[in-house]
Amino acid sequence: MTLRLTRNEIQLLKELAAAGERGRVMRPLTSSARSAIANLMSAQYIKRRQHTRLYVITERGREALVETTAEQG
């Protein structure tokens, strides 16, 4: 599944890429943030670490981020 990423989704992927393997806690306060996280998870671009509140970017997510930024540049 390939998504056409929104600005919000791109920003979330960038934040997770910067967090590295450790990941980061995502606190979706808005419905658009919750929707972005759900979309990225369904596309397997991010995953939630088991038994934690941490999210990490997957290799597939990194590839999508590179492709998207290349298209924009």
N, CA, C and O atoms as a MOPAC input file, in Angstrom:
PM7 MOZYME 1SCF
protein

 N      0.84300 1    -1.17900 1     0.00000 1
 C      0.00000 1     0.00000 1     0.00000 1
 C      0.88700 1     1.24000 1     0.00000 1
 O      1.73700 1     1.39100 1     0.87700 1
 N      0.69900 1     2.12400 1    -0.96800 1
 C      1.44200 1     3.37100 1    -1.05200 1
 C      0.47500 1     4.51900 1    -0.81500 1
 O     -0.60400 1     4.57400 1    -1.40400 1
 N      0.87300 1     5.41900 1     0.04200 1
 C      0.03300 1     6.56500 1     0.36600 1
 C      0.55700 1     7.82500 1    -0.29500 1
 O      1.75400 1     7.96900 1    -0.54200 1
 N     -0.34000 1     8.71000 1    -0.56900 1
 C      0.04300 1    10.07100 1    -0.92300 1
 C      0.03900 1    10.79800 1     0.42000 1
 O     -1.01800 1    11.03400 1     1.00600 1
 N      1.21100 1    11.14300 1     0.89000 1
 C      1.36600 1    11.66800 1     2.23500 1
 C      0.94000 1    13.12600 1     2.34600 1
 O      1.22100 1    13.94700 1     1.47300 1
 N      0.25700 1    13.42100 1     3.44200 1
 C     -0.10500 1    14.80200 1     3.74700 1
 C      1.07200 1    15.48000 1     4.44600 1
 O      2.02800 1    14.81400 1     4.84200 1
 N      1.00300 1    16.78200 1     4.59500 1
 C      2.05900 1    17.51500 1     5.30600 1
 C      2.20100 1    17.00600 1     6.73900 1
 O      3.31200 1    16.85100 1     7.24700 1
 N      1.07400 1    16.75100 1     7.37300 1
 C      1.08200 1    16.26200 1     8.74800 1
 C      1.76400 1    14.89700 1     8.83400 1
 O      2.55100 1    14.65100 1     9.74900 1
 N      1.46700 1    14.02200 1     7.89400 1
 C      2.08000 1    12.68900 1     7.88000 1
 C      3.58100 1    12.77100 1     7.60500 1
 O      4.36600 1    12.04500 1     8.21400 1
 N      3.97200 1    13.64400 1     6.69900 1
 C      5.39300 1    13.84100 1     6.40500 1
 C      6.11700 1    14.34700 1     7.64800 1
 O      7.21300 1    13.88500 1     7.96500 1
 N      5.50700 1    15.28700 1     8.34400 1
 C      6.11800 1    15.82600 1     9.56300 1
 C      6.26600 1    14.72800 1    10.61900 1
 O      7.30000 1    14.64700 1    11.28100 1
 N      5.24700 1    13.88700 1    10.78100 1
 C      5.33300 1    12.78600 1    11.74500 1
 C      6.44700 1    11.81400 1    11.37300 1
 O      7.18700 1    11.35700 1    12.24400 1
 N      6.57200 1    11.49800 1    10.09200 1
 C      7.64200 1    10.60300 1     9.65500 1
 C      9.01700 1    11.21900 1     9.91100 1
 O      9.94200 1    10.52100 1    10.32700 1
 N      9.15600 1    12.51300 1     9.66700 1
 C     10.43000 1    13.19100 1     9.91600 1
 C     10.78300 1    13.15100 1    11.40200 1
 O     11.93600 1    12.92000 1    11.76600 1
 N      9.78900 1    13.37600 1    12.25000 1
 C     10.03000 1    13.34800 1    13.69500 1
 C     10.44400 1    11.95100 1    14.15000 1
 O     11.34100 1    11.80500 1    14.98100 1
 N      9.79600 1    10.93600 1    13.61000 1
 C     10.14500 1     9.57400 1    13.98800 1
 C     11.49900 1     9.16500 1    13.43200 1
 O     12.24100 1     8.43000 1    14.08200 1
 N     11.82400 1     9.63500 1    12.23700 1
 C     13.14100 1     9.34400 1    11.67100 1
 C     14.22500 1     9.97500 1    12.53900 1
 O     15.26600 1     9.36100 1    12.77600 1
 N     13.99200 1    11.17700 1    13.00500 1
 C     14.95800 1    11.86100 1    13.86000 1
 C     15.10100 1    11.16800 1    15.21700 1
 O     16.17100 1    11.20500 1    15.82400 1
 N     14.03200 1    10.54200 1    15.68800 1
 C     14.07300 1     9.85600 1    16.98500 1
 C     14.89000 1     8.57100 1    16.92400 1
 O     15.35200 1     8.07700 1    17.95200 1
 N     15.06700 1     8.03100 1    15.72600 1
 C     15.87000 1     6.82600 1    15.55400 1
 C     15.19400 1     5.57900 1    16.09100 1
 O     13.96900 1     5.51900 1    16.19900 1
 N     16.00500 1     4.58200 1    16.42700 1
 C     15.48600 1     3.29500 1    16.87300 1
 C     14.73300 1     3.39100 1    18.18700 1
 O     13.85500 1     2.57600 1    18.47100 1
 N     15.07400 1     4.37500 1    18.97600 1
 C     14.42000 1     4.53800 1    20.27200 1
 C     12.94900 1     4.88600 1    20.10600 1
 O     12.12000 1     4.49900 1    20.93000 1
 N     12.62400 1     5.61300 1    19.04700 1
 C     11.24800 1     6.01800 1    18.80600 1
 C     10.85500 1     7.18700 1    19.67400 1
 O     11.68800 1     7.77800 1    20.36100 1
 N      9.58100 1     7.51700 1    19.63900 1
 C      9.09000 1     8.60700 1    20.47000 1
 C      7.62600 1     8.39000 1    20.79100 1
 O      6.90800 1     7.68300 1    20.08400 1
 N      7.20800 1     9.00900 1    21.86400 1
 C      5.81000 1     8.94900 1    22.27400 1
 C      5.04000 1     9.92600 1    21.41200 1
 O      5.43400 1    11.08300 1    21.26300 1
 N      3.94700 1     9.46100 1    20.84700 1
 C      3.09800 1    10.32300 1    20.04400 1
 C      1.85600 1    10.63000 1    20.86100 1
 O      1.15800 1     9.72300 1    21.31600 1
 N      1.59600 1    11.86800 1    21.03600 1
 C      0.42000 1    12.27900 1    21.79900 1
 C     -0.55000 1    12.97000 1    20.85600 1
 O     -0.56700 1    14.19700 1    20.76600 1
 N     -1.33800 1    12.20200 1    20.17100 1
 C     -2.27700 1    12.80100 1    19.20600 1
 C     -3.43000 1    13.49600 1    19.91900 1
 O     -4.36700 1    12.84500 1    20.38300 1
 N     -3.35800 1    14.77100 1    20.00000 1
 C     -4.39300 1    15.53000 1    20.67600 1
 C     -5.53800 1    15.87400 1    19.73600 1
 O     -6.66000 1    16.11600 1    20.18100 1
 N     -5.26200 1    15.89500 1    18.45800 1
 C     -6.29900 1    16.26600 1    17.49600 1
 C     -6.72900 1    15.04500 1    16.69300 1
 O     -6.00200 1    14.05700 1    16.58600 1
 N     -7.90300 1    15.14100 1    16.14600 1
 C     -8.39100 1    14.02600 1    15.32500 1
 C     -7.54800 1    13.86300 1    14.06300 1
 O     -7.39200 1    12.74700 1    13.56900 1
 N     -6.99800 1    14.96500 1    13.53200 1
 C     -6.16400 1    14.85000 1    12.32900 1
 C     -4.85900 1    14.12600 1    12.64400 1
 O     -4.35700 1    13.37300 1    11.80900 1
 N     -4.30200 1    14.34300 1    13.83800 1
 C     -3.08800 1    13.62800 1    14.22400 1
 C     -3.38100 1    12.15000 1    14.42500 1
 O     -2.59100 1    11.30300 1    14.00800 1
 N     -4.49000 1    11.83100 1    15.05000 1
 C     -4.87400 1    10.42200 1    15.23000 1
 C     -5.08600 1     9.75600 1    13.87700 1
 O     -4.69000 1     8.60800 1    13.67300 1
 N     -5.70300 1    10.46900 1    12.97100 1
 C     -5.93700 1     9.94700 1    11.62800 1
 C     -4.62500 1     9.71800 1    10.89000 1
 O     -4.46200 1     8.70300 1    10.21200 1
 N     -3.69600 1    10.64800 1    11.01800 1
 C     -2.38400 1    10.51400 1    10.36200 1
 C     -1.65000 1     9.29600 1    10.89200 1
 O     -1.07900 1     8.53000 1    10.11600 1
 N     -1.65700 1     9.10800 1    12.20500 1
 C     -0.99700 1     7.94900 1    12.80200 1
 C     -1.64400 1     6.66300 1    12.31600 1
 O     -0.94600 1     5.71000 1    11.97000 1
 N     -2.96800 1     6.62700 1    12.28600 1
 C     -3.67300 1     5.43300 1    11.81800 1
 C     -3.34300 1     5.12800 1    10.36200 1
 O     -3.13400 1     3.96700 1    10.00900 1
 N     -3.29100 1     6.15400 1     9.50900 1
 C     -2.95000 1     5.96000 1     8.09700 1
 C     -1.53400 1     5.43000 1     7.93000 1
 O     -1.29600 1     4.51300 1     7.14400 1
 N     -0.59900 1     6.00700 1     8.66700 1
 C      0.79700 1     5.57900 1     8.57400 1
 C      0.98200 1     4.15800 1     9.09400 1
 O      1.79300 1     3.40000 1     8.56200 1
 N      0.24400 1     3.80300 1    10.11500 1
 C      0.32500 1     2.43600 1    10.63500 1
 C     -0.28400 1     1.43700 1     9.64500 1
 O      0.26400 1     0.35400 1     9.44000 1
 N     -1.40700 1     1.80000 1     9.03500 1
 C     -2.04700 1     0.87700 1     8.08600 1
 C     -1.18000 1     0.65100 1     6.85300 1
 O     -1.23900 1    -0.41300 1     6.23700 1
 N     -0.37300 1     1.65100 1     6.49200 1
 C      0.54500 1     1.51300 1     5.35900 1
 C      1.86400 1     0.87900 1     5.77800 1
 O      2.74900 1     0.67300 1     4.94800 1
 N      1.99700 1     0.57100 1     7.05900 1
 C      3.20400 1    -0.02400 1     7.63200 1
 C      4.41400 1     0.89900 1     7.51200 1
 O      5.54200 1     0.43700 1     7.34300 1
 N      4.17100 1     2.20700 1     7.60200 1
 C      5.24000 1     3.19400 1     7.59500 1
 C      5.75000 1     3.44100 1     9.00400 1
 O      6.90100 1     3.83500 1     9.19500 1
 N      4.89800 1     3.21000 1     9.98600 1
 C      5.30200 1     3.31300 1    11.38200 1
 C      4.72400 1     2.12600 1    12.12900 1
 O      3.79200 1     1.47000 1    11.66400 1
 N      5.29300 1     1.86200 1    13.29200 1
 C      4.73800 1     0.81400 1    14.13400 1
 C      4.87700 1     1.24700 1    15.58800 1
 O      5.70700 1     2.08500 1    15.94000 1
 N      4.04900 1     0.65300 1    16.39900 1
 C      4.09300 1     0.92800 1    17.82700 1
 C      4.86000 1    -0.19400 1    18.50000 1
 O      4.58800 1    -1.37300 1    18.27200 1
 N      5.81300 1     0.17900 1    19.32400 1
 C      6.56700 1    -0.83900 1    20.05400 1
 C      5.63500 1    -1.54500 1    21.02600 1
 O      4.82800 1    -0.91900 1    21.71300 1
 N      5.76500 1    -2.84200 1    21.06400 1
 C      4.90300 1    -3.65800 1    21.89900 1
 C      5.06300 1    -3.28100 1    23.36900 1
 O      6.17600 1    -3.10200 1    23.86300 1
 N      3.94100 1    -3.16500 1    24.04600 1
 C      3.87400 1    -2.86700 1    25.48000 1
 C      4.42700 1    -1.49700 1    25.84700 1
 O      4.80700 1    -1.27100 1    26.99500 1
 N      4.47600 1    -0.58500 1    24.88900 1
 C      4.93900 1     0.77700 1    25.17000 1
 C      4.01900 1     1.76500 1    24.46500 1
 O      3.08800 1     1.37900 1    23.75700 1
 N      4.29600 1     3.02500 1    24.67000 1
 C      3.58400 1     4.08600 1    23.95800 1
 C      4.48100 1     4.69800 1    22.88200 1
 O      4.17800 1     5.76100 1    22.34000 1
 N      5.58800 1     4.01600 1    22.58000 1
 C      6.55700 1     4.52700 1    21.61700 1
 C      6.22400 1     4.07800 1    20.19600 1
 O      5.83600 1     2.93400 1    19.96000 1
 N      6.38500 1     4.99400 1    19.27500 1
 C      6.21700 1     4.70700 1    17.85100 1
 C      7.57500 1     4.85500 1    17.17900 1
 O      8.37000 1     5.72100 1    17.54600 1
 N      7.83200 1     4.00200 1    16.19100 1
 C      9.07300 1     4.06400 1    15.42700 1
 C      8.75300 1     4.00500 1    13.93900 1
 O      7.75100 1     3.42300 1    13.52400 1
 N      9.61600 1     4.61200 1    13.15500 1
 C      9.46200 1     4.56700 1    11.70400 1
 C     10.03100 1     3.23400 1    11.21000 1
 O     11.03000 1     2.74400 1    11.73600 1
 N      9.39700 1     2.66600 1    10.21200 1
 C      9.87500 1     1.41500 1     9.62300 1
 C     10.74400 1     1.73300 1     8.41100 1
 O     10.80600 1     2.87600 1     7.95600 1
 N     11.40500 1     0.71200 1     7.90100 1
 C     12.20500 1     0.89800 1     6.68400 1
 C     11.31400 1     1.36000 1     5.53600 1
 O     11.70700 1     2.20700 1     4.73300 1
 N     10.13500 1     0.80500 1     5.46800 1
 C      9.17300 1     1.20700 1     4.43200 1
 C      8.81300 1     2.69300 1     4.58300 1
 O      8.66400 1     3.40700 1     3.59100 1
 N      8.67600 1     3.14000 1     5.82100 1
 C      8.38600 1     4.54800 1     6.09100 1
 C      9.53500 1     5.45200 1     5.69000 1
 O      9.32500 1     6.54000 1     5.15300 1
 N     10.75200 1     4.99500 1     5.95200 1
 C     11.93700 1     5.76900 1     5.54300 1
 C     11.97900 1     5.91700 1     4.02400 1
 O     12.27000 1     6.99400 1     3.50300 1
 N     11.68800 1     4.82900 1     3.32500 1
 C     11.68400 1     4.86900 1     1.86300 1
 C     10.62000 1     5.83000 1     1.34900 1
 O     10.87000 1     6.59800 1     0.42000 1
 N      9.44900 1     5.78900 1     1.94200 1
 C      8.37000 1     6.68700 1     1.52600 1
 C      8.74400 1     8.14100 1     1.78000 1
 O      8.42700 1     9.01600 1     0.97400 1
 N      9.41600 1     8.40200 1     2.89500 1
 C      9.84000 1     9.75600 1     3.21800 1
 C     10.86400 1    10.24900 1     2.20300 1
 O     10.78600 1    11.39300 1     1.75700 1
 N     11.81200 1     9.41400 1     1.83600 1
 C     12.82000 1     9.79300 1     0.83300 1
 C     12.14800 1    10.07800 1    -0.50800 1
 O     12.45300 1    11.07700 1    -1.15900 1
 N     11.23900 1     9.20400 1    -0.91900 1
 C     10.53900 1     9.40000 1    -2.19600 1
 C      9.73100 1    10.69100 1    -2.19700 1
 O      9.74700 1    11.44600 1    -3.16900 1
 N      9.03300 1    10.93300 1    -1.10700 1
 C      8.19100 1    12.13000 1    -1.01800 1
 C      9.01900 1    13.39800 1    -1.04100 1
 O      8.67200 1    14.35200 1    -1.73700 1
 N     10.11700 1    13.42300 1    -0.28400 1
 C     10.94000 1    14.63100 1    -0.26400 1
 C     11.65200 1    14.83500 1    -1.59300 1
 O     11.90400 1    15.97400 1    -1.98700 1
 N     11.97900 1    13.75800 1    -2.28600 1
 C     12.59200 1    13.86100 1    -3.61100 1
 C     11.60600 1    14.46900 1    -4.61900 1
 O     11.99100 1    15.28200 1    -5.45900 1
 N     10.33400 1    14.06600 1    -4.52500 1
 C      9.30100 1    14.59900 1    -5.41000 1
 C      9.06700 1    16.08400 1    -5.16900 1
 O      8.79300 1    16.83800 1    -6.10300 1
 N      9.17600 1    16.49600 1    -3.91400 1
 C      8.92400 1    17.89400 1    -3.56900 1
 C     10.09000 1    18.80600 1    -3.91900 1
 O      9.90700 1    19.99500 1    -4.18100 1
 N     11.29700 1    18.23200 1    -3.92100 1
 C     12.50400 1    19.03400 1    -4.13000 1
 C     12.77700 1    19.29200 1    -5.53400 1
 O     13.76200 1    19.95500 1    -5.86000 1

